[in-house]
Amino acid sequence: MDTYSHLSKENQKRAVSFFETALEKIKSS
């Protein structure tokens, strides 16, 4: 269970940073 929740948090961070990067690209274009 701990491993699963840790993976979940890592995926969440990755998704957030991916989303932020996409937003920056939209703003700069």
Stockholm file with secondary structure:
# STOCKHOLM 1.0

chainA/1-29         MDTYSHLSKENQKRAVSFFETALEKIKSS
#=GR chainA/1-29 SS CHHHHHHHHHHHHHHHHHHHHHHHHHHHC
#=GC SS_cons        CHHHHHHHHHHHHHHHHHHHHHHHHHHHC
//
